[in-house]
Amino acid sequence: MTARTHPHPAPLTTVPQGFQEELEAHARWFHQHPEPSYREFVTTERIRQILTDRGIEILDTGLQTGLVARIRGEADATVPGEGHVVAVRGDIDALPIVEQTGLPYASLNDGYLHGCGHDYNLTTALGAALLLADRRKAFSGTVKVIFQPAEEVAATEETPTGAVTVLSTGALDDVETFYGVHDTNAAEPGVFVINPGPDSGAVDKFRITLHGRGTHAAHPNGGVNPIRTLAALVDGIQSIAGQDVDPTHPRVVTVTHVESGTAWNVISPTAFLEGTARTAFPEDRVIIHDRFQALVDGLAVAYGTTADFEWEYGSPSVVNDAHWSTFATSTAKDLGLTVVSQGQASLGGEDFSYYLQQAPGTFIHIGVGNGDRPMHGPTFFPKLDALAEGANLLATTAQRTLAELGGN
């Protein structure tokens, strides 16, 4: 998409008095009531009640957990955007972690913690929905606000990641631009991170079972030792990541599990290894898979074994649209916010990528500090200082995007 030459609407720089405090109260409640993927029933009902109390429409999607809200603008015909649809997304699930934060509002659900800050993300999206409802008269078009379940799920064919589930309802088929939001402990509150281009890694899994021929360890020539193939593979796959793709592109291939044998003096007939490949650029995902397959096939033959090779594609990489990333950055600066680019994609997975396969958009990271408390760890929690700023950025960017789309 090419940039427009017409001016943006004037930014909305204020939020209602007490709005930050209102959002902090919501965030603390959600932090106290974490629920795992596809079991976010109480969380969903709480969100539904808050939205309903403010007269915000909730779509009938058939989702068991999570929901999609819709806010229709009511500005007159002179305000561009009528007929266009933009979406913003926050995720709502927690992790199976025992909380050790010491917070006065710590988890009341033993064994679960919002250790990745999804309590913060959903509250930011909730705040955006509340602001947009108050601003209906100021914009034309429609904003859909996604409260997505199961971002953290270990996705399988039977239980796909939450983004796939939400998209499968058809509720977002008309969306033209997506914005996602996530907290980051790599920045302090008040700092927003927007990265044009690759932002997170594609998440792929590999499993390899090697078949040889078992024998006594004292007579290795009487069998075929699959551990020789396994050792060569562990070494060889590192050269794929190091040599076969652009060295400036973030990527990693990691072996996490190897297994063979049951006794010190017996050569096992089989060996197994598995791990993950992470790539930021879609073309590297193809290269690494194809070279991996060739390496497995070649080494199996070289060492006299056979191999069963499985490659499971997970969520693709988040690749932010250049135009909408610049657009969101410009909006943030107009609101007086501090915006930076981290310069290199993280290789952590993020299923917001599935939305960007349907329509372009960008993923916005909000600084929450606590960089000494690892995310996905028992001590992590987000500082709440920038909740109102993040909600205002989401709401204002959505409004201005509708006007931009309507200015064609």
C-alpha positions as CSV (number, residue, x, y, z in Angstrom):
1,M,0.0,0.0,0.0
2,T,1.3,3.4,-0.9
3,A,1.2,6.4,1.5
4,R,-1.5,9.0,1.1
5,T,-0.8,12.7,0.6
6,H,-3.9,14.0,2.3
7,P,-3.6,15.2,6.0
8,H,-4.6,12.9,8.9
9,P,-7.4,14.0,11.1
10,A,-6.3,16.0,14.2
11,P,-5.1,13.6,16.9
12,L,-7.1,13.0,20.0
13,T,-4.7,13.6,22.7
14,T,-6.8,13.4,25.9
15,V,-8.5,10.6,27.8
16,P,-11.2,11.0,30.4
17,Q,-10.2,12.0,33.9
18,G,-9.6,9.0,36.0
19,F,-9.3,6.7,33.0
20,Q,-5.8,5.5,33.9
21,E,-7.0,4.6,37.4
22,E,-10.0,2.8,35.9
23,L,-7.8,0.7,33.7
24,E,-5.4,-0.1,36.5
25,A,-8.3,-1.5,38.5
26,H,-9.4,-3.7,35.6
27,A,-5.8,-4.9,35.1
28,R,-5.4,-5.9,38.7
29,W,-8.6,-7.8,38.6
30,F,-7.5,-9.7,35.5
31,H,-4.1,-10.4,37.1
32,Q,-5.9,-12.0,40.1
33,H,-8.0,-14.3,37.9
34,P,-5.6,-15.9,35.4
35,E,-7.0,-18.8,33.3
36,P,-5.3,-21.2,30.8
37,S,-5.8,-21.4,27.1
38,Y,-9.3,-22.2,26.0
39,R,-10.5,-22.1,29.6
40,E,-10.7,-18.3,30.0
41,F,-14.4,-18.5,31.0
42,V,-14.4,-16.0,33.9
43,T,-12.1,-13.7,32.0
44,T,-14.4,-13.6,29.0
45,E,-17.5,-13.0,31.1
46,R,-15.8,-10.1,32.9
47,I,-14.9,-8.5,29.6
48,R,-18.4,-9.1,28.3
49,Q,-19.9,-7.4,31.3
50,I,-17.7,-4.3,31.1
51,L,-18.4,-3.9,27.4
52,T,-22.1,-4.5,27.8
53,D,-22.4,-1.9,30.6
54,R,-20.9,0.6,28.2
55,G,-23.3,-0.2,25.4
56,I,-20.7,-1.9,23.2
57,E,-21.9,-4.6,20.8
58,I,-20.5,-8.1,21.1
59,L,-20.6,-10.2,18.0
60,D,-22.2,-13.7,18.0
61,T,-19.1,-15.6,16.9
62,G,-19.8,-19.0,18.6
63,L,-16.5,-18.7,20.5
64,Q,-16.4,-20.6,23.8
65,T,-13.9,-18.2,25.3
66,G,-12.8,-14.9,24.0
67,L,-15.0,-12.5,22.1
68,V,-15.1,-9.9,19.4
69,A,-16.6,-6.5,20.0
70,R,-17.8,-4.0,17.3
71,I,-17.9,-0.2,17.6
72,R,-19.5,1.5,14.7
73,G,-18.6,5.2,14.0
74,E,-21.5,7.7,13.8
75,A,-19.8,10.7,12.3
76,D,-21.5,12.5,9.4
77,A,-20.6,11.8,5.8
78,T,-17.9,14.4,5.6
79,V,-15.7,12.3,7.8
80,P,-13.9,9.6,5.6
81,G,-14.0,6.0,6.7
82,E,-17.6,4.8,6.1
83,G,-17.7,1.2,5.0
84,H,-14.2,0.4,6.1
85,V,-13.2,-2.0,8.9
86,V,-10.1,-2.0,11.2
87,A,-9.4,-4.4,14.0
88,V,-7.3,-4.3,17.2
89,R,-6.3,-7.3,19.2
90,G,-5.4,-8.2,22.8
91,D,-4.8,-11.7,24.1
92,I,-6.4,-13.0,27.3
93,D,-4.9,-16.4,28.4
94,A,-2.4,-17.1,31.2
95,L,0.4,-19.6,31.9
96,P,0.7,-22.6,34.2
97,I,3.1,-20.9,36.6
98,V,3.0,-20.5,40.4
99,E,3.2,-16.8,41.0
100,Q,6.1,-15.4,43.1
101,T,5.7,-11.7,42.5
102,G,4.7,-10.7,46.0
103,L,2.0,-8.4,44.6
104,P,-1.0,-7.5,46.8
105,Y,-3.2,-8.4,43.9
106,A,-1.4,-11.8,43.2
107,S,-3.2,-14.6,41.4
108,L,-6.1,-16.2,43.2
109,N,-6.0,-19.2,40.9
110,D,-3.3,-21.5,42.3
111,G,-0.8,-22.6,39.6
112,Y,-1.6,-19.9,37.1
113,L,-0.1,-16.6,36.4
114,H,-0.3,-13.9,33.7
115,G,3.4,-14.3,33.4
116,C,3.5,-12.9,29.9
117,G,1.4,-9.8,30.6
118,H,-1.8,-10.8,28.8
119,D,-3.7,-9.2,31.6
120,Y,-2.0,-5.9,30.5
121,N,-2.7,-6.6,26.8
122,L,-6.4,-7.3,27.2
123,T,-6.8,-4.3,29.5
124,T,-5.2,-2.1,26.8
125,A,-7.5,-3.4,24.2
126,L,-10.4,-3.0,26.6
127,G,-9.4,0.6,27.1
128,A,-9.3,1.2,23.4
129,A,-12.8,-0.2,23.1
130,L,-14.1,2.1,25.8
131,L,-12.5,5.2,24.2
132,L,-13.8,4.3,20.8
133,A,-17.3,3.9,22.2
134,D,-17.1,7.4,23.7
135,R,-15.8,8.8,20.4
136,R,-18.4,7.3,18.1
137,K,-19.5,10.7,16.8
138,A,-15.9,11.5,15.8
139,F,-15.3,8.8,13.2
140,S,-16.9,6.8,10.4
141,G,-16.4,3.1,9.7
142,T,-16.1,0.2,12.1
143,V,-13.5,-1.0,14.6
144,K,-13.6,-4.6,15.8
145,V,-11.8,-5.3,19.1
146,I,-10.6,-8.9,19.5
147,F,-10.1,-10.4,22.9
148,Q,-8.3,-13.5,21.8
149,P,-8.1,-16.8,23.7
150,A,-5.2,-19.3,23.6
151,E,-2.2,-17.4,22.3
152,E,-0.1,-19.5,24.6
153,V,-1.6,-22.9,23.6
154,A,0.7,-25.7,22.4
155,A,-1.1,-25.8,19.1
156,T,-2.2,-29.0,17.5
157,E,-4.6,-29.8,14.7
158,E,-7.3,-30.5,17.3
159,T,-6.6,-27.3,19.4
160,P,-5.2,-24.7,17.0
161,T,-3.8,-21.4,18.3
162,G,-6.4,-18.8,19.3
163,A,-5.9,-16.6,16.3
164,V,-6.7,-19.4,14.0
165,T,-9.9,-20.2,16.0
166,V,-11.0,-16.6,15.9
167,L,-10.4,-16.2,12.2
168,S,-12.3,-19.4,11.5
169,T,-15.5,-17.8,12.8
170,G,-15.6,-15.5,9.8
171,A,-16.1,-12.5,12.1
172,L,-13.0,-10.8,10.8
173,D,-13.4,-11.5,7.1
174,D,-14.1,-7.8,6.3
175,V,-11.1,-6.4,8.2
176,E,-8.7,-4.3,6.1
177,T,-6.0,-3.5,8.7
178,F,-5.0,-5.2,11.9
179,Y,-3.2,-3.8,14.9
180,G,-2.0,-6.0,17.8
181,V,-0.6,-5.0,21.1
182,H,1.7,-6.7,23.6
183,D,3.7,-5.7,26.6
184,T,7.5,-5.9,26.6
185,N,9.9,-5.8,29.6
186,A,12.7,-4.7,27.2
187,A,11.3,-1.1,27.5
188,E,10.2,1.1,30.3
189,P,6.6,2.4,30.7
190,G,6.0,5.2,28.3
191,V,8.2,3.7,25.5
192,F,6.4,2.1,22.5
193,V,8.3,-0.3,20.2
194,I,7.1,-0.5,16.6
195,N,9.2,-2.5,14.1
196,P,8.6,-2.3,10.3
197,G,9.2,-5.6,8.7
198,P,9.9,-8.9,10.6
199,D,8.9,-8.6,14.3
200,S,8.8,-12.2,15.6
201,G,9.8,-15.7,14.5
202,A,8.1,-18.4,12.7
203,V,7.8,-21.4,15.1
204,D,8.5,-24.8,13.5
205,K,9.1,-28.2,15.2
206,F,11.1,-31.1,13.9
207,R,11.3,-34.7,15.0
208,I,13.6,-37.4,13.5
209,T,13.6,-41.1,14.3
210,L,16.7,-42.9,13.0
211,H,16.6,-46.6,12.4
212,G,19.7,-48.8,12.5
213,R,20.3,-52.4,13.6
214,G,20.9,-53.2,17.3
215,T,23.9,-55.3,18.5
216,H,26.3,-55.9,21.3
217,A,28.4,-52.8,22.1
218,A,31.5,-55.0,21.9
219,H,30.7,-55.9,18.3
220,P,29.5,-52.7,16.6
221,N,30.4,-54.1,13.2
222,G,27.5,-56.6,13.7
223,G,24.9,-53.8,13.6
224,V,24.3,-50.3,12.5
225,N,24.6,-47.7,15.2
226,P,22.0,-44.9,14.7
227,I,23.8,-42.7,17.3
228,R,26.5,-42.0,14.7
229,T,23.8,-40.5,12.4
230,L,22.3,-38.6,15.4
231,A,25.6,-37.0,16.3
232,A,26.4,-36.0,12.8
233,L,22.9,-34.5,12.5
234,V,23.2,-32.4,15.7
235,D,26.4,-30.9,14.4
236,G,25.3,-30.6,10.8
237,I,22.0,-28.8,11.4
238,Q,23.9,-25.9,13.1
239,S,25.7,-25.3,9.8
240,I,22.3,-24.8,8.1
241,A,21.5,-21.9,10.3
242,G,25.0,-20.5,10.1
243,Q,25.8,-20.9,6.4
244,D,22.7,-21.3,4.3
245,V,20.8,-18.1,5.0
246,D,21.6,-14.4,5.0
247,P,23.8,-13.8,8.1
248,T,22.0,-10.6,8.9
249,H,18.6,-12.4,9.3
250,P,17.6,-13.6,12.8
251,R,17.2,-17.4,12.9
252,V,18.1,-20.3,15.1
253,V,17.9,-24.1,14.9
254,T,17.9,-25.7,18.3
255,V,18.0,-29.4,19.3
256,T,16.2,-29.8,22.6
257,H,15.8,-33.6,23.1
258,V,17.9,-36.6,22.1
259,E,17.3,-40.2,23.1
260,S,18.7,-43.6,22.3
261,G,19.4,-46.8,24.1
262,T,18.6,-48.4,27.4
263,A,21.9,-50.0,28.6
264,W,25.6,-49.2,28.6
265,N,26.6,-52.3,26.6
266,V,23.9,-52.4,24.0
267,I,23.7,-50.5,20.7
268,S,20.1,-49.5,20.3
269,P,18.3,-50.0,16.9
270,T,16.8,-46.5,17.1
271,A,17.7,-43.0,18.0
272,F,15.5,-39.9,18.3
273,L,16.0,-36.2,18.3
274,E,13.7,-33.2,18.2
275,G,13.8,-29.4,18.5
276,T,12.7,-26.2,16.9
277,A,13.6,-23.9,14.0
278,R,12.8,-20.2,14.3
279,T,13.1,-17.8,11.4
280,A,12.1,-14.1,11.0
281,F,12.0,-14.0,7.2
282,P,9.6,-16.2,5.3
283,E,12.1,-17.1,2.7
284,D,14.5,-18.4,5.3
285,R,11.8,-20.7,6.6
286,V,11.7,-22.5,3.2
287,I,15.5,-22.7,2.9
288,I,16.0,-24.2,6.3
289,H,13.3,-26.8,5.9
290,D,14.6,-27.9,2.5
291,R,18.2,-28.0,3.6
292,F,17.2,-29.9,6.8
293,Q,15.4,-32.5,4.7
294,A,18.4,-32.9,2.4
295,L,20.8,-33.3,5.4
296,V,18.7,-35.9,7.1
297,D,18.3,-37.9,3.9
298,G,22.0,-37.7,3.1
299,L,23.4,-38.5,6.5
300,A,21.0,-41.4,6.9
301,V,22.4,-43.0,3.7
302,A,26.0,-42.1,4.6
303,Y,25.8,-44.0,7.9
304,G,23.6,-46.9,6.7
305,T,20.5,-45.9,8.6
306,T,17.0,-44.8,7.6
307,A,15.1,-41.8,8.9
308,D,11.6,-40.8,9.6
309,F,11.5,-37.0,9.3
310,E,8.6,-34.9,10.6
311,W,8.4,-31.1,10.3
312,E,5.5,-29.4,12.0
313,Y,4.8,-25.8,10.8
314,G,3.6,-23.6,13.6
315,S,2.7,-19.9,13.5
316,P,4.5,-17.9,10.8
317,S,6.6,-14.9,11.6
318,V,4.9,-11.6,12.3
319,V,5.9,-9.3,9.4
320,N,4.7,-5.7,10.0
321,D,3.5,-3.8,7.0
322,A,5.9,-0.9,6.3
323,H,3.1,1.6,5.6
324,W,1.0,0.9,8.7
325,S,4.1,0.7,10.9
326,T,5.1,4.1,9.8
327,F,1.5,5.2,10.2
328,A,1.2,3.9,13.8
329,T,4.6,5.5,14.6
330,S,3.5,8.9,13.3
331,T,0.3,8.7,15.3
332,A,2.2,7.8,18.5
333,K,4.5,10.8,18.0
334,D,1.5,13.1,17.4
335,L,0.2,11.9,20.7
336,G,3.5,12.9,22.3
337,L,4.6,9.3,22.9
338,T,8.2,8.0,22.7
339,V,8.5,5.4,19.9
340,V,11.6,3.3,19.1
341,S,12.4,0.3,16.9
342,Q,14.3,-2.5,18.4
343,G,16.0,-3.1,15.1
344,Q,15.9,-6.9,15.0
345,A,13.1,-9.4,15.3
346,S,12.6,-11.5,18.3
347,L,12.5,-15.3,17.6
348,G,9.7,-15.9,20.1
349,G,6.5,-17.0,18.5
350,E,3.3,-14.8,18.2
351,D,0.1,-15.9,16.6
352,F,-0.8,-12.4,15.6
353,S,1.0,-13.4,12.4
354,Y,-2.2,-15.3,11.2
355,Y,-4.2,-12.0,11.2
356,L,-1.5,-10.4,9.0
357,Q,-1.8,-13.2,6.5
358,Q,-5.4,-12.0,5.9
359,A,-4.7,-8.3,5.9
360,P,-1.8,-6.0,6.5
361,G,-1.1,-4.2,9.8
362,T,1.4,-3.9,12.6
363,F,2.2,-5.2,16.1
364,I,2.8,-2.6,18.8
365,H,4.9,-3.3,21.9
366,I,4.3,-1.3,25.1
367,G,7.1,-1.0,27.6
368,V,6.2,-2.3,31.1
369,G,9.6,-2.4,32.7
370,N,10.7,-5.1,35.1
371,G,13.4,-6.2,32.7
372,D,15.1,-8.1,35.5
373,R,12.0,-10.3,35.8
374,P,11.9,-12.7,32.8
375,M,8.6,-13.0,31.0
376,H,7.2,-16.5,31.3
377,G,8.8,-16.6,34.8
378,P,7.2,-16.8,38.2
379,T,8.2,-13.2,39.3
380,F,7.1,-11.3,36.2
381,F,4.4,-8.7,36.2
382,P,3.9,-5.5,34.0
383,K,4.1,-2.1,35.5
384,L,0.7,-0.4,34.8
385,D,1.9,3.2,34.3
386,A,1.2,3.4,30.5
387,L,-2.2,1.7,30.2
388,A,-4.2,4.8,29.3
389,E,-1.5,5.9,26.8
390,G,-1.5,2.5,25.1
391,A,-5.3,2.4,25.0
392,N,-5.4,5.9,23.5
393,L,-2.7,5.0,20.9
394,L,-4.7,1.9,19.8
395,A,-8.0,3.8,19.6
396,T,-6.5,6.9,17.9
397,T,-4.6,4.8,15.4
398,A,-7.7,2.8,14.6
399,Q,-9.7,6.0,14.0
400,R,-7.0,7.5,11.8
401,T,-6.7,4.3,9.8
402,L,-10.4,4.4,9.0
403,A,-10.0,7.9,7.7
404,E,-6.9,6.9,5.7
405,L,-8.7,4.0,4.1
406,G,-11.6,6.2,3.3
407,G,-9.4,8.8,1.7
408,N,-8.8,6.8,-1.4
